[in-house]
Amino acid sequence: MSTESETIRDRVPSEEECRRLISEHGMLPNIVAHSEGVMRVAVAIVDDLKDGATVDRGLVVAAALLHDITKTRALETKERHDESGGMLARALGMERIAEIIEQHVFLKDFNPGGPLLAKEIVYYADKRVMHDTVVSLDERVEDLVIRYGTTPERVALIRKNLEHARAVEAKIARHMKTGMSGLSGPTERGDG
């Protein structure tokens, strides 16, 4: 049985509250669009899970929307937005959201044979959305290399993360009814 203080420390905000937080923290429109795309891919995965695979949909929605909550300020401060975003979420009483935000860049303790976890879905969805469009893992990694591969070490780290993302992709696909085919377009932009 959870105590009231545990509930307060580990609350999951509604989508409306997430959008209010996004606004309060001045996320740039392009980062908001990316986060919404990540949320749509993550929800497409959750909504296609086989019976027996259970992941908290509300947790995935909130974590996906908030995964880049401090990225706008990080563009100026050069802080690691995964770390600062986790600290912010934790300060707001969102422990599980904080853990997911902290692992959306580099996933820790990945167990390919274990149960499917919300952090794996958000991590993977982030790797499939370039700006606001669903792309392959290879396309997304090449974009990351161009934008963030400032040293040979960083390029190597980004490319190594691709191998990790492929393993996560395989795990997620095993838990889905239709596999990855349904993810090809849930965030593609229209004319508006």
N, C-alpha and C positions, 0 to 999 in steps of 0.2 A: 504494500500500500504506500503510495507516495504522499509525502507531507506537502502542506501548502507552500513551504519555502522551496521544495524541489520543483513543484509545478511552476512557481514564479521564475526559477532559474532556467527552466527548460520549456518555455512556451514557444508555440509555433504561431507566428502572426498570420492573419488572414491576407488574402491577396490585396485587399483594399489597404490594409496597414502597410504592406510591403511597398505599395505604390506611394503612399504618404511618406515613408522613409526615403524612398528614391528621390522624391521631390525635395524633402528637407535637406538631403545631403548633396543636392545640386548636381546629380549625375548628368553628364552631357547626353544630349539626345541620341547620339550614335551608340553610346554605352548602354543606354536604356533599351534601344532597339535590339542590340546584341543580347542583353539579358532576357528580353521577351522571347527572342528566338531560341535561346537555350531552354527557357521554360517550356516552350511549345514542343521541342524535341524530347525533353525529359518526360513531359506528360504523355506524349505519343508512346514512349517506351512503357511507362507505368500502365497506361490504358490497354496495352497489348500483351501484358504478362499472362503467362499460362496460369491456370488454376494451381494454387499451392504456393505461388511466388507472391509474397505480400510485401509491399513497400508502401509506406505512408505517403499518399498522394499529396496531402497538404504540406507535408515537410519538404517534399521534392519541389513543389511549386514555389514555396517561400525561399528555399535555399537557391533555387535557380534564379529567381528574380533578384535576390540580394547578393549573389556571388561576387559581383563587381562593385559593391556599394561604396568602397573607398578608392576605386580606380581613378575617378576624376581628379581627386586631390593628389593621388600618387603621381599623376603626370607632372605635377609641380614639385612635390616633396621628394620624389624618387623612392618613397617607402615601398615595401613589398605589400601590394594591395591584398594578397591572400592573408597575410599576417594581420595587417591593420583592420581588414574587414572582419576577421575572426574576433579580434579584440573588441570591436564595436558591437558585434552581435552578442558577444558574451556580456558586455556591459548592459545590454538591453534585456538580458535574461533569456537569451536564446542559445542555450548550450549546444544542442544538436545542430542548429543552423551554423553556429560558429565553427564546429568541427568540419562541416561540409565546406564552408567557405575556405577554411585553412588548407583544405586538400583539393581544391578545384584546379590548382596548377600542377601539383605533384601529389599523387595519391599514395598514401602510406598504408602499410600492412595489408596489401592486396592479397586476397585468398581466392584463387581461381575456382576452387572447388567448394567454397563456402556459400552461404546464402547471399542472394543479391541484396546490395545495400544502397540506400539513397545516395550516399557519397559517391558511389561508383557511377550511378546514373547521371548525376550532375556533372561530375568530372568528364564523363564521356560526351555528354550533350555539349559541353563547352568546347570540346575538341572537334565537334562537327559543325559548329556555327562560326563562320567567318563573317565578321561584321554582323549582318542580319540575314545571311543566306546559308542554307545547309550545303555543305561541301563534303568531299571525302576527307578522311584523315590525312592523306598525303597532301591535298591542297591546303588544308589548314596548317599543317606543320611547315610547309614551304612559306606560307604567309608569316608565320611566327619567326622563322629564320630570317626573313627579310626585315621584319620590324624590330626584333629583339636580339638577333644573333650578332651582337656587337663585338664578340671575341670568339676565337675558335673554341674555347671551353663552353661558352653559352650555346653555340651552334651544336656542339656534341651533346650537351644536356637536352636541348630541344629534340634532337633526333632520337636520343635514347628514350625520351618520353613517348615518342611515336610507337616504339615497341611495346611499351607498357599499355598505351591506349589500345593497341590491337588485341592484347590479351583481355582487356576489359570489354572490348567490343565482342569478342568471342563468348565471354561469360554472359553478357547481356543477351546476345542472340540465342543462346541455349535456353533462356528463360522466357523468350517471346513466342507468341503463337505464330506470327507471320515473319519473324526475323527482321532484318534491317531494311528490307525492301520498302516498308511503309515510312521510312524516315527520309526519303529523298526529297520531299518538298514541303514539310509543314511550316517552314518559315520563309519560303520564297516570297519576294516582294511583288506586290501588284503595282498598278499605276498610281495608287494613292498614297 
